[in-house]
């Protein structure tokens, strides 16, 4: 009989249970993370920004933005837009106040929470502001409700344009007034409200549009839709078109007011993410940009990760779970002035990154005044 050797059976090592436990816990943790990622109610899309355009050699450049004077508006913050009238600044804040600033002295001109403005429901903070053509009122956007006016004499607030149910508006942003009295206004999203701003930013879908409204009749029409975070608006001097900022695409579009003509790109490849756009008395337009496209964390999320929607979904979830992370809060700024053809003619740099955010530039009386979406001051720079 042949000898058949016995196979020696290895006994399981005592520490195998530890690896099984670690694996099980890891599986649960990863499953939980994946659940949190995939359960978010945003649907990011792929996109790619145009490369940053070089500043022409003919443009004037300086580092003067670092020398900005801060006119404190504390305890308020978020002076999003500015109206300048005979040496006086009016601005709206994130706590629903209209401030009046004279000789750097700040006072609450109107508290929207204590007026008939708030009786219109959750109208949201005031955003874009304009001086009426007869210089007796301020027209401003209520982020959730439409367009209102504020008398500079009496302080009375009046509804100018509140959309009907057919418009299905969620989030108004900026406005400008046409010579006819009609108003153009941007809606940055038909899907999300201002309280859900981060969802719109991370999703990056074309959820916005531009509206032409008649405040006398309440009639309206859509000038352009399918827009990527339409923000600041400005009537072009030709009177036949409107300049519209697409913030998440780092560009400015030109939208015809008439029935004919395509929407074209006015400025592309901006060196940061633009907010509002305003005219300069020296010609052209001021376009402030924040989060300069320099490889910062914000740039990584919204520029280089534009081609990876899943990563942005993860980033959104992380941003919403970790208090204080604030991936979408800007950290740097730059001011650009472009001419009527969209060519850059003037640039104000901030090499020390002292100005985290600029929403709008108002040029008046030999100064630049800057607003911000969240900072507690209005900036002032001597030209």
Buried (B, 14 or more C-beta within 10 A) or exposed (E): EEEEEEEEEEEEEEEEEEEEEEEEEEEEEEEEEEEBBEEBEBEBEEBEBEEBBEBEEEBEEEEBBBEBEBBEBEEBBBBBBBBBBEEEBBBBBBBBBBBBBEEEEBEEBBBBEEBEBBEBEEBBBBBBBBBBEEEEBBBBBBBBBBBBBBBBEEEEBEBBBBBEEEBEBBBBBBBBBBEEEBBBBBBBBBBBBBEBBBBBBBBBBBBBBBBBBBBEEEEBEEBBBEBBBBBBBBBBEEEEBBBBBBBBBBBBBBBBBEEEEEBEBBBBBBBBBBBBBBBBEEEBBBBBBBBBBBEBEBBEBBBBBBEEBEBBBBBBBBBBEEEEEEBBBBBBBBBBBBBBEBBBBBBBBBEEBEBBBBBBBBBBEEBBBBBBBBBBBBBBBEE
